[in-house]
Amino acid sequence: MNCPMCSRWQDDAEMRIAELEHCFILLNRDQFFPGYTLVFAREHVTELFHLDPSGRRGVMEEVSRVSAALDRIYRPAKMNYELLGNMVPHMHWHLVPRFTSDVLWPRPIWSEPHEEIHLSPEEYRETIRKIRETLDLIE
């Protein structure tokens, strides 16, 4: 199996935020939307219903915990949760803090192309540190 999400934890090691019981958490390299974070199942599954009820609850609790941490840091107008899997069939969420001031508000983040925003290595490290520290505060 050649799944880009299964290898992403290794391939994107410098973007790692946390390794939780059910999910891996990575900062998205493109920070056009500040705080854009990926949460993906440690296990290769494509659908929520493929997990047993306990695993499903665990995954959803972790998605919610990461969302709460992002909300605490960024104070967005709305948190977007994207769970598609059409292009990468591995269960993963795009958690995107959204603001009424962003150029695509209130449309979906993929409604039109945009230039990617890449941070400096220090800015990535600082963003990851803040999210990790805030995540540790939320149970």
C-alpha positions as CSV (number, residue, x, y, z in Angstrom):
1,M,0.0,0.0,0.0
2,N,1.3,3.4,-0.9
3,C,-0.5,5.8,1.4
4,P,1.0,9.3,1.7
5,M,-0.7,9.8,5.1
6,C,0.7,6.6,6.5
7,S,4.3,7.9,5.9
8,R,3.6,11.5,6.7
9,W,4.5,11.3,10.4
10,Q,8.0,10.2,9.3
11,D,8.2,12.4,6.2
12,D,7.2,15.6,7.9
13,A,8.9,15.1,11.2
14,E,9.7,18.8,11.7
15,M,5.9,19.6,11.6
16,R,5.1,17.2,14.4
17,I,2.9,18.5,17.2
18,A,1.9,15.4,19.1
19,E,1.5,11.7,19.0
20,L,-1.7,10.8,20.8
21,E,-3.3,7.5,21.5
22,H,-5.4,7.4,18.3
23,C,-4.0,10.2,16.1
24,F,-0.9,12.0,15.0
25,I,-1.1,15.8,15.0
26,L,1.0,17.9,12.5
27,L,1.1,21.5,11.6
28,N,0.3,22.0,8.0
29,R,3.3,23.4,6.1
30,D,1.1,26.0,4.3
31,Q,0.0,28.5,6.9
32,F,-2.1,30.7,4.6
33,F,-4.7,30.0,7.3
34,P,-2.8,30.5,10.6
35,G,-3.0,27.4,12.8
36,Y,-4.0,25.1,10.0
37,T,-3.4,21.6,11.6
38,L,-3.8,18.0,10.4
39,V,-5.1,15.3,12.7
40,F,-4.9,11.8,11.2
41,A,-5.6,8.3,12.4
42,R,-2.5,6.4,13.5
43,E,-4.1,3.3,12.0
44,H,-4.8,3.2,8.2
45,V,-8.6,3.4,8.0
46,T,-10.7,5.3,5.5
47,E,-14.0,5.8,7.4
48,L,-15.1,6.5,10.9
49,F,-17.4,3.5,10.8
50,H,-14.4,1.2,10.2
51,L,-13.3,1.9,13.8
52,D,-14.9,0.1,16.8
53,P,-17.0,2.3,19.0
54,S,-14.2,2.8,21.5
55,G,-11.7,3.8,18.8
56,R,-14.2,6.1,17.2
57,R,-14.9,7.9,20.5
58,G,-11.1,8.2,21.1
59,V,-10.4,9.7,17.7
60,M,-13.3,12.2,18.0
61,E,-12.1,13.2,21.5
62,E,-8.6,13.8,20.2
63,V,-10.0,15.9,17.2
64,S,-12.0,17.9,19.7
65,R,-9.0,18.4,22.0
66,V,-6.8,19.7,19.2
67,S,-9.7,22.0,18.1
68,A,-10.0,23.4,21.6
69,A,-6.3,24.1,21.8
70,L,-6.4,25.9,18.4
71,D,-9.4,27.9,19.5
72,R,-7.7,28.9,22.7
73,I,-4.6,30.1,20.8
74,Y,-6.2,31.7,17.7
75,R,-9.7,32.7,18.9
76,P,-11.2,32.2,15.4
77,A,-14.7,33.2,14.4
78,K,-15.2,29.5,13.4
79,M,-13.2,26.3,13.4
80,N,-13.5,24.4,10.1
81,Y,-13.3,20.6,10.2
82,E,-12.6,19.0,6.8
83,L,-12.8,15.2,6.7
84,L,-12.9,14.3,3.0
85,G,-10.5,11.5,2.0
86,N,-11.3,11.7,-1.7
87,M,-7.7,12.3,-2.7
88,V,-5.9,10.7,0.2
89,P,-8.0,7.7,1.4
90,H,-6.7,7.7,5.0
91,M,-8.9,9.2,7.7
92,H,-7.6,12.7,8.5
93,W,-9.0,16.1,9.4
94,H,-8.0,19.5,8.3
95,L,-8.6,21.7,11.3
96,V,-8.6,25.3,10.1
97,P,-9.2,28.3,12.3
98,R,-11.2,30.8,10.3
99,F,-11.6,34.5,10.7
100,T,-14.1,37.0,9.2
101,S,-11.1,38.9,8.0
102,D,-9.6,36.1,5.9
103,V,-9.9,36.6,2.1
104,L,-12.0,33.5,1.5
105,W,-14.4,34.0,4.4
106,P,-17.0,32.5,4.6
107,R,-16.3,30.2,1.7
108,P,-14.5,26.8,2.0
109,I,-10.7,27.0,2.1
110,W,-10.5,25.3,-1.3
111,S,-12.9,27.6,-3.0
112,E,-10.1,29.3,-4.9
113,P,-6.4,28.8,-5.2
114,H,-4.0,30.9,-3.1
115,E,-0.3,31.4,-2.7
116,E,1.1,29.2,0.1
117,I,2.5,30.9,3.1
118,H,5.6,29.2,4.5
119,L,7.0,30.3,7.9
120,S,10.6,30.5,8.9
121,P,12.0,27.4,10.7
122,E,11.8,29.4,14.0
123,E,8.2,30.5,13.3
124,Y,7.2,26.9,12.7
125,R,8.9,25.7,15.9
126,E,7.3,28.5,17.9
127,T,3.8,27.7,16.5
128,I,4.2,24.0,17.2
129,R,5.4,24.8,20.7
130,K,2.4,26.9,21.5
131,I,0.0,24.3,20.1
132,R,1.7,21.5,22.0
133,E,1.8,23.5,25.3
134,T,-1.9,24.4,24.9
135,L,-2.9,20.8,24.0
136,D,-1.2,19.6,27.2
137,L,-3.5,21.9,29.2
138,I,-6.7,20.5,27.7
139,E,-8.1,17.2,28.8
